[in-house]
Amino acid sequence: MYSEEQTQGILLGLAKPEIHISRDSRLNIGYKVRLRLNFRGTQEFLLLLSESLSDVGITSTYKEQEHKTRPRPILRISGITNLIKVADFLPDLPDVRDITLLPSYIKHPM
């Protein structure tokens, strides 16, 4: 298990934000938008990260195999509630992939 500071560092350095847009005729606008954070690494690393995130109240989903063409493990954080928790948990520091913009995406959707 990682400390709170280590977990924040992992979020700032390794999280890969993903915006997924898919067609959905059931919705008024005709599509749905999902925002997720993905982490890739070894099984041991991802399971420890999942446990550390759980300790601060953030739910994540671990898959042993992302899909057939990418048979490596992945950890995902999705859902508005969890993304808000991540945004609140992050320190006010620079990051690698603009994850610190997450609060503005959540509060002011495009």
TIZA-942023 format. One record per residue: residue number from 1; x, y, z of N, C-alpha, C in turn; residue in one letter. Coordinates in pm, whole numbers, m for minus. Layout:
BEGIN
<pt n="NUM" n_px="X" n_py="Y" n_pz="Z" ca_px="X" ca_py="Y" ca_pz="Z" c_px="X" c_py="Y" c_pz="Z" res="A"/>
...
//
This chain:
BEGIN
<pt n="1" n_px="83" n_py="m117" n_pz="0" ca_px="0" ca_py="0" ca_pz="0" c_px="89" c_py="125" c_pz="0" res="M"/>
<pt n="2" n_px="46" n_py="227" n_pz="m72" ca_px="123" ca_py="350" ca_pz="m84" c_px="72" c_py="454" c_pz="14" res="Y"/>
<pt n="3" n_px="161" n_py="544" n_pz="55" ca_px="119" ca_py="653" ca_pz="143" c_px="33" c_py="751" c_pz="62" res="S"/>
<pt n="4" n_px="m30" n_py="844" n_pz="133" ca_px="m115" ca_py="942" ca_pz="66" c_px="m34" c_py="1026" c_pz="m33" res="E"/>
<pt n="5" n_px="86" n_py="1067" n_pz="6" ca_px="172" ca_py="1148" ca_pz="m80" c_px="218" c_py="1069" c_pz="m203" res="E"/>
<pt n="6" n_px="251" n_py="942" n_pz="m183" ca_px="291" ca_py="858" ca_pz="m296" c_px="174" c_py="840" c_pz="m392" res="Q"/>
<pt n="7" n_px="55" n_py="819" n_pz="m339" ca_px="m64" ca_py="802" ca_pz="m423" c_px="m90" c_py="929" c_pz="m503" res="T"/>
<pt n="8" n_px="m74" n_py="1045" n_pz="m441" ca_px="m91" ca_py="1171" ca_pz="m513" c_px="13" c_py="1182" c_pz="m624" res="Q"/>
<pt n="9" n_px="136" n_py="1143" n_pz="m596" ca_px="241" ca_py="1146" ca_pz="m697" c_px="211" c_py="1054" c_pz="m814" res="G"/>
<pt n="10" n_px="157" n_py="935" n_pz="m784" ca_px="120" ca_py="841" ca_pz="m890" c_px="8" c_py="900" c_pz="m975" res="I"/>
<pt n="11" n_px="m90" n_py="962" n_pz="m912" ca_px="m199" ca_py="1026" ca_pz="m987" c_px="m146" c_py="1137" c_pz="m1078" res="L"/>
<pt n="12" n_px="m54" n_py="1218" n_pz="m1025" ca_px="0" ca_py="1328" ca_pz="m1105" c_px="91" c_py="1280" c_pz="m1217" res="L"/>
<pt n="13" n_px="162" n_py="1170" n_pz="m1195" ca_px="262" ca_py="1127" ca_pz="m1292" c_px="219" c_py="1019" c_pz="m1389" res="G"/>
<pt n="14" n_px="126" n_py="933" n_pz="m1348" ca_px="95" ca_py="816" ca_pz="m1431" c_px="m48" c_py="808" c_pz="m1484" res="L"/>
<pt n="15" n_px="m138" n_py="888" n_pz="m1429" ca_px="m278" ca_py="881" ca_pz="m1476" c_px="m288" c_py="929" c_pz="m1619" res="A"/>
<pt n="16" n_px="m364" n_py="855" n_pz="m1699" ca_px="m388" ca_py="895" ca_pz="m1838" c_px="m537" c_py="925" c_pz="m1854" res="K"/>
<pt n="17" n_px="m572" n_py="1053" n_pz="m1862" ca_px="m713" ca_py="1087" ca_pz="m1881" c_px="m763" c_py="1039" c_pz="m2017" res="P"/>
<pt n="18" n_px="m885" n_py="991" n_pz="m2020" ca_px="m945" ca_py="942" ca_pz="m2144" c_px="m1086" c_py="997" c_pz="m2156" res="E"/>
<pt n="19" n_px="m1118" n_py="1054" n_pz="m2269" ca_px="m1254" ca_py="1098" ca_pz="m2297" c_px="m1309" c_py="1005" c_pz="m2404" res="I"/>
<pt n="20" n_px="m1418" n_py="937" n_pz="m2369" ca_px="m1479" ca_py="841" ca_pz="m2460" c_px="m1616" c_py="894" c_pz="m2502" res="H"/>
<pt n="21" n_px="m1635" n_py="912" n_pz="m2632" ca_px="m1762" ca_py="960" ca_pz="m2686" c_px="m1822" c_py="849" c_pz="m2769" res="I"/>
<pt n="22" n_px="m1948" n_py="814" n_pz="m2738" ca_px="m2014" ca_py="708" ca_pz="m2814" c_px="m2156" c_py="749" c_pz="m2848" res="S"/>
<pt n="23" n_px="m2204" n_py="699" n_pz="m2958" ca_px="m2339" ca_py="729" ca_pz="m3004" c_px="m2440" c_py="658" c_pz="m2915" res="R"/>
<pt n="24" n_px="m2545" n_py="732" n_pz="m2878" ca_px="m2651" ca_py="675" ca_pz="m2795" c_px="m2781" c_py="745" c_pz="m2832" res="D"/>
<pt n="25" n_px="m2863" n_py="677" n_pz="m2910" ca_px="m2987" ca_py="738" ca_pz="m2960" c_px="m3091" c_py="759" c_pz="m2849" res="S"/>
<pt n="26" n_px="m3069" n_py="698" n_pz="m2733" ca_px="m3164" ca_py="715" ca_pz="m2622" c_px="m3151" c_py="852" c_pz="m2557" res="R"/>
<pt n="27" n_px="m3041" n_py="920" n_pz="m2577" ca_px="m3018" ca_py="1050" ca_pz="m2516" c_px="m3059" c_py="1162" c_pz="m2611" res="L"/>
<pt n="28" n_px="m3098" n_py="1275" n_pz="m2555" ca_px="m3143" ca_py="1389" ca_pz="m2636" c_px="m3036" c_py="1439" c_pz="m2733" res="N"/>
<pt n="29" n_px="m2914" n_py="1442" n_pz="m2689" ca_px="m2807" ca_py="1494" ca_pz="m2775" c_px="m2752" c_py="1389" c_pz="m2871" res="I"/>
<pt n="30" n_px="m2789" n_py="1262" n_pz="m2853" ca_px="m2750" ca_py="1157" ca_pz="m2946" c_px="m2618" c_py="1089" c_pz="m2916" res="G"/>
<pt n="31" n_px="m2550" n_py="1128" n_pz="m2812" ca_px="m2425" ca_py="1064" ca_pz="m2776" c_px="m2402" c_py="1081" c_pz="m2626" res="Y"/>
<pt n="32" n_px="m2310" n_py="999" n_pz="m2573" ca_px="m2272" ca_py="1015" ca_pz="m2433" c_px="m2121" c_py="1030" c_pz="m2424" res="K"/>
<pt n="33" n_px="m2080" n_py="1103" n_pz="m2324" ca_px="m1939" ca_py="1132" ca_pz="m2302" c_px="m1899" c_py="1076" c_pz="m2167" res="V"/>
<pt n="34" n_px="m1792" n_py="999" n_pz="m2165" ca_px="m1739" ca_py="942" ca_pz="m2042" c_px="m1596" c_py="991" c_pz="m2021" res="R"/>
<pt n="35" n_px="m1568" n_py="1033" n_pz="m1902" ca_px="m1434" ca_py="1072" ca_pz="m1865" c_px="m1380" c_py="968" c_pz="m1769" res="L"/>
<pt n="36" n_px="m1260" n_py="915" n_pz="m1797" ca_px="m1199" ca_py="812" ca_pz="m1712" c_px="m1052" c_py="844" c_pz="m1694" res="R"/>
<pt n="37" n_px="m996" n_py="788" n_pz="m1588" ca_px="m852" ca_py="791" ca_pz="m1567" c_px="m802" c_py="648" c_pz="m1575" res="L"/>
<pt n="38" n_px="m702" n_py="624" n_pz="m1658" ca_px="m645" ca_py="490" ca_pz="m1675" c_px="m504" c_py="485" c_pz="m1619" res="N"/>
<pt n="39" n_px="m470" n_py="370" n_pz="m1563" ca_px="m335" ca_py="343" ca_pz="m1516" c_px="m293" c_py="208" c_pz="m1572" res="F"/>
<pt n="40" n_px="m172" n_py="202" n_pz="m1625" ca_px="m119" ca_py="75" ca_pz="m1674" c_px="10" c_py="45" c_pz="m1598" res="R"/>
<pt n="41" n_px="35" n_py="m82" n_pz="m1577" ca_px="154" ca_py="m124" ca_pz="m1504" c_px="144" c_py="m271" c_pz="m1470" res="G"/>
<pt n="42" n_px="226" n_py="m315" n_pz="m1379" ca_px="221" ca_py="m455" ca_pz="m1339" c_px="99" c_py="m480" c_pz="m1250" res="T"/>
<pt n="43" n_px="61" n_py="m606" n_pz="m1242" ca_px="m54" ca_py="m644" ca_pz="m1159" c_px="m31" c_py="m601" c_pz="m1014" res="Q"/>
<pt n="44" n_px="87" n_py="m627" n_pz="m961" ca_px="117" ca_py="m593" ca_pz="m823" c_px="103" c_py="m443" c_pz="m798" res="E"/>
<pt n="45" n_px="160" n_py="m362" n_pz="m888" ca_px="152" ca_py="m217" ca_pz="m875" c_px="7" c_py="m168" c_pz="m878" res="F"/>
<pt n="46" n_px="m71" n_py="m217" n_pz="m974" ca_px="m209" ca_py="m171" ca_pz="m989" c_px="m297" c_py="m214" c_pz="m872" res="L"/>
<pt n="47" n_px="m275" n_py="m333" n_pz="m820" ca_px="m355" ca_py="m378" ca_pz="m705" c_px="m320" c_py="m297" c_pz="m579" res="L"/>
<pt n="48" n_px="m193" n_py="m265" n_pz="m559" ca_px="m154" ca_py="m179" ca_pz="m447" c_px="m212" c_py="m39" c_pz="m463" res="L"/>
<pt n="49" n_px="m210" n_py="12" n_pz="m585" ca_px="m268" ca_py="144" ca_pz="m612" c_px="m418" c_py="143" c_pz="m586" res="L"/>
<pt n="50" n_px="m486" n_py="38" n_pz="m629" ca_px="m630" ca_py="26" ca_pz="m606" c_px="m662" c_py="27" c_pz="m456" res="S"/>
<pt n="51" n_px="m582" n_py="m45" n_pz="m380" ca_px="m601" ca_py="m48" ca_pz="m234" c_px="m577" c_py="90" c_pz="m173" res="E"/>
<pt n="52" n_px="m474" n_py="159" n_pz="m219" ca_px="m443" ca_py="292" ca_pz="m168" c_px="m554" c_py="391" c_pz="m203" res="S"/>
<pt n="53" n_px="m608" n_py="382" n_pz="m324" ca_px="m718" ca_py="469" ca_pz="m364" c_px="m842" c_py="440" c_pz="m280" res="L"/>
<pt n="54" n_px="m867" n_py="313" n_pz="m255" ca_px="m981" ca_py="273" ca_pz="m174" c_px="m972" c_py="331" c_pz="m32" res="S"/>
<pt n="55" n_px="m851" n_py="339" n_pz="21" ca_px="m831" ca_py="394" ca_pz="155" c_px="m870" c_py="541" c_pz="165" res="D"/>
<pt n="56" n_px="m861" n_py="614" n_pz="53" ca_px="m901" ca_py="755" ca_pz="54" c_px="m1040" c_py="775" c_pz="m5" res="V"/>
<pt n="57" n_px="m1113" n_py="664" n_pz="m26" ca_px="m1252" ca_py="673" ca_pz="m68" c_px="m1276" c_py="677" c_pz="m218" res="G"/>
<pt n="58" n_px="m1176" n_py="644" n_pz="m298" ca_px="m1189" ca_py="646" ca_pz="m444" c_px="m1203" c_py="503" c_pz="m494" res="I"/>
<pt n="59" n_px="m1311" n_py="476" n_pz="m565" ca_px="m1335" ca_py="342" ca_pz="m618" c_px="m1270" c_py="329" c_pz="m755" res="T"/>
<pt n="60" n_px="m1200" n_py="218" n_pz="m776" ca_px="m1137" ca_py="193" ca_pz="m905" c_px="m1171" c_py="51" c_pz="m950" res="S"/>
<pt n="61" n_px="m1151" n_py="25" n_pz="m1079" ca_px="m1181" ca_py="m106" ca_pz="m1136" c_px="m1054" c_py="m163" c_pz="m1198" res="T"/>
<pt n="62" n_px="m1016" n_py="m282" n_pz="m1153" ca_px="m898" ca_py="m350" ca_pz="m1206" c_px="m940" c_py="m460" c_pz="m1302" res="Y"/>
<pt n="63" n_px="m873" n_py="m466" n_pz="m1418" ca_px="m894" ca_py="m575" ca_pz="m1514" c_px="m759" c_py="m638" c_pz="m1544" res="K"/>
<pt n="64" n_px="m753" n_py="m771" n_pz="m1540" ca_px="m628" ca_py="m840" ca_pz="m1570" c_px="m586" c_py="m823" c_pz="m1715" res="E"/>
<pt n="65" n_px="m684" n_py="m808" n_pz="m1803" ca_px="m656" ca_py="m794" ca_pz="m1945" c_px="m747" c_py="m684" c_pz="m2000" res="Q"/>
<pt n="66" n_px="m685" n_py="m580" n_pz="m2056" ca_px="m765" ca_py="m468" ca_pz="m2107" c_px="m860" c_py="m515" c_pz="m2217" res="E"/>
<pt n="67" n_px="m806" n_py="m581" n_pz="m2319" ca_px="m884" ca_py="m650" ca_pz="m2422" c_px="m790" c_py="m742" c_pz="m2499" res="H"/>
<pt n="68" n_px="m843" n_py="m815" n_pz="m2595" ca_px="m763" ca_py="m918" ca_pz="m2663" c_px="m637" c_py="m864" c_pz="m2727" res="K"/>
<pt n="69" n_px="m645" n_py="m747" n_pz="m2789" ca_px="m527" ca_py="m694" ca_pz="m2857" c_px="m430" c_py="m624" c_pz="m2761" res="T"/>
<pt n="70" n_px="m474" n_py="m602" n_pz="m2638" ca_px="m386" ca_py="m543" ca_pz="m2536" c_px="m400" c_py="m625" c_pz="m2408" res="R"/>
<pt n="71" n_px="m330" n_py="m736" n_pz="m2401" ca_px="m349" ca_py="m831" ca_pz="m2290" c_px="m277" c_py="m793" c_pz="m2160" res="P"/>
<pt n="72" n_px="m260" n_py="m665" n_pz="m2135" ca_px="m194" ca_py="m621" ca_pz="m2012" c_px="m297" c_py="m567" c_pz="m1913" res="R"/>
<pt n="73" n_px="m264" n_py="m569" n_pz="m1784" ca_px="m360" ca_py="m521" ca_pz="m1683" c_px="m383" c_py="m370" c_pz="m1691" res="P"/>
<pt n="74" n_px="m500" n_py="m327" n_pz="m1643" ca_px="m535" ca_py="m185" ca_pz="m1642" c_px="m619" c_py="m157" c_pz="m1518" res="I"/>
<pt n="75" n_px="m603" n_py="m38" n_pz="m1465" ca_px="m683" ca_py="10" ca_pz="m1353" c_px="m753" c_py="137" c_pz="m1399" res="L"/>
<pt n="76" n_px="m885" n_py="145" n_pz="m1376" ca_px="m963" ca_py="259" ca_pz="m1422" c_px="m1036" c_py="325" c_pz="m1307" res="R"/>
<pt n="77" n_px="m1042" n_py="457" n_pz="m1312" ca_px="m1127" ca_py="535" ca_pz="m1223" c_px="m1228" c_py="604" c_pz="m1312" res="I"/>
<pt n="78" n_px="m1356" n_py="580" n_pz="m1287" ca_px="m1460" ca_py="642" ca_pz="m1368" c_px="m1577" c_py="680" c_pz="m1279" res="S"/>
<pt n="79" n_px="m1670" n_py="752" n_pz="m1334" ca_px="m1787" ca_py="797" ca_pz="m1257" c_px="m1761" c_py="934" c_pz="m1199" res="G"/>
<pt n="80" n_px="m1859" n_py="1020" n_pz="m1209" ca_px="m1842" ca_py="1158" ca_pz="m1166" c_px="m1805" c_py="1169" c_pz="m1018" res="I"/>
<pt n="81" n_px="m1864" n_py="1085" n_pz="m933" ca_px="m1835" ca_py="1090" ca_pz="m790" c_px="m1688" c_py="1061" c_pz="m762" res="T"/>
<pt n="82" n_px="m1635" n_py="957" n_pz="m825" ca_px="m1494" ca_py="921" ca_pz="m805" c_px="m1400" c_py="1025" c_pz="m864" res="N"/>
<pt n="83" n_px="m1437" n_py="1082" n_pz="m978" ca_px="m1351" ca_py="1184" ca_pz="m1040" c_px="m1348" c_py="1312" c_pz="m956" res="L"/>
<pt n="84" n_px="m1459" n_py="1346" n_pz="m892" ca_px="m1460" ca_py="1461" ca_pz="m801" c_px="m1371" c_py="1433" c_pz="m681" res="I"/>
<pt n="85" n_px="m1376" n_py="1310" n_pz="m630" ca_px="m1289" ca_py="1273" ca_pz="m518" c_px="m1142" c_py="1282" c_pz="m558" res="K"/>
<pt n="86" n_px="m1110" n_py="1239" n_pz="m680" ca_px="m972" ca_py="1249" ca_pz="m729" c_px="m931" c_py="1396" c_pz="m737" res="V"/>
<pt n="87" n_px="m1018" n_py="1480" n_pz="m794" ca_px="m988" ca_py="1622" ca_pz="m809" c_px="m964" c_py="1687" c_pz="m671" res="A"/>
<pt n="88" n_px="m1044" n_py="1651" n_pz="m573" ca_px="m1028" ca_py="1706" ca_pz="m438" c_px="m901" c_py="1653" c_pz="m370" res="D"/>
<pt n="89" n_px="m862" n_py="1531" n_pz="m404" ca_px="m746" ca_py="1466" ca_pz="m343" c_px="m613" c_py="1518" c_pz="m399" res="F"/>
<pt n="90" n_px="m613" n_py="1566" n_pz="m522" ca_px="m489" ca_py="1609" ca_pz="m586" c_px="m432" c_py="1736" c_pz="m523" res="L"/>
<pt n="91" n_px="m301" n_py="1739" n_pz="m501" ca_px="m239" ca_py="1863" ca_pz="m453" c_px="m230" c_py="1964" c_pz="m568" res="P"/>
<pt n="92" n_px="m209" n_py="2088" n_pz="m534" ca_px="m200" ca_py="2193" ca_pz="m636" c_px="m56" c_py="2201" c_pz="m688" res="D"/>
<pt n="93" n_px="m19" n_py="2101" n_pz="m768" ca_px="116" ca_py="2092" ca_pz="m824" c_px="107" c_py="2065" c_pz="m973" res="L"/>
<pt n="94" n_px="213" n_py="2097" n_pz="m1049" ca_px="211" ca_py="2064" ca_pz="m1192" c_px="212" c_py="1913" c_pz="m1213" res="P"/>
<pt n="95" n_px="159" n_py="1869" n_pz="m1326" ca_px="154" ca_py="1726" ca_pz="m1355" c_px="200" c_py="1701" c_pz="m1497" res="D"/>
<pt n="96" n_px="205" n_py="1576" n_pz="m1533" ca_px="258" ca_py="1535" ca_pz="m1663" c_px="154" c_py="1548" c_pz="m1775" res="V"/>
<pt n="97" n_px="29" n_py="1514" n_pz="m1748" ca_px="m71" ca_py="1503" ca_pz="m1855" c_px="m194" c_py="1590" c_pz="m1834" res="R"/>
<pt n="98" n_px="m179" n_py="1706" n_pz="m1775" ca_px="m290" ca_py="1799" ca_pz="m1752" c_px="m403" c_py="1741" c_pz="m1670" res="D"/>
<pt n="99" n_px="m373" n_py="1650" n_pz="m1579" ca_px="m477" ca_py="1594" ca_pz="m1493" c_px="m529" c_py="1699" c_pz="m1395" res="I"/>
<pt n="100" n_px="m449" n_py="1803" n_pz="m1367" ca_px="m495" ca_py="1908" ca_pz="m1277" c_px="m609" c_py="1989" c_pz="m1339" res="T"/>
<pt n="101" n_px="m635" n_py="1972" n_pz="m1468" ca_px="m750" ca_py="2036" ca_pz="m1532" c_px="m879" c_py="1960" c_pz="m1503" res="L"/>
<pt n="102" n_px="m869" n_py="1844" n_pz="m1440" ca_px="m985" ca_py="1761" ca_pz="m1410" c_px="m1098" c_py="1837" c_pz="m1339" res="L"/>
<pt n="103" n_px="m1068" n_py="1918" n_pz="m1237" ca_px="m1178" ca_py="1992" ca_pz="m1173" c_px="m1254" c_py="2083" c_pz="m1269" res="P"/>
<pt n="104" n_px="m1184" n_py="2145" n_pz="m1363" ca_px="m1254" ca_py="2232" ca_pz="m1458" c_px="m1338" c_py="2151" c_pz="m1556" res="S"/>
<pt n="105" n_px="m1297" n_py="2030" n_pz="m1592" ca_px="m1378" ca_py="1946" ca_pz="m1678" c_px="m1505" c_py="1901" c_pz="m1607" res="Y"/>
<pt n="106" n_px="m1493" n_py="1873" n_pz="m1478" ca_px="m1608" ca_py="1824" ca_pz="m1402" c_px="m1707" c_py="1937" c_pz="m1376" res="I"/>
<pt n="107" n_px="m1656" n_py="2055" n_pz="m1337" ca_px="m1744" ca_py="2166" ca_pz="m1300" c_px="m1798" c_py="2241" c_pz="m1421" res="K"/>
<pt n="108" n_px="m1721" n_py="2245" n_pz="m1529" ca_px="m1762" ca_py="2317" ca_pz="m1650" c_px="m1749" c_py="2226" c_pz="m1772" res="H"/>
<pt n="109" n_px="m1843" n_py="2132" n_pz="m1789" ca_px="m1832" ca_py="2039" ca_pz="m1902" c_px="m1833" c_py="2115" c_pz="m2035" res="P"/>
<pt n="110" n_px="m1760" n_py="2059" n_pz="m2131" ca_px="m1752" ca_py="2122" ca_pz="m2263" c_px="m1880" c_py="2103" c_pz="m2340" res="M"/>
//
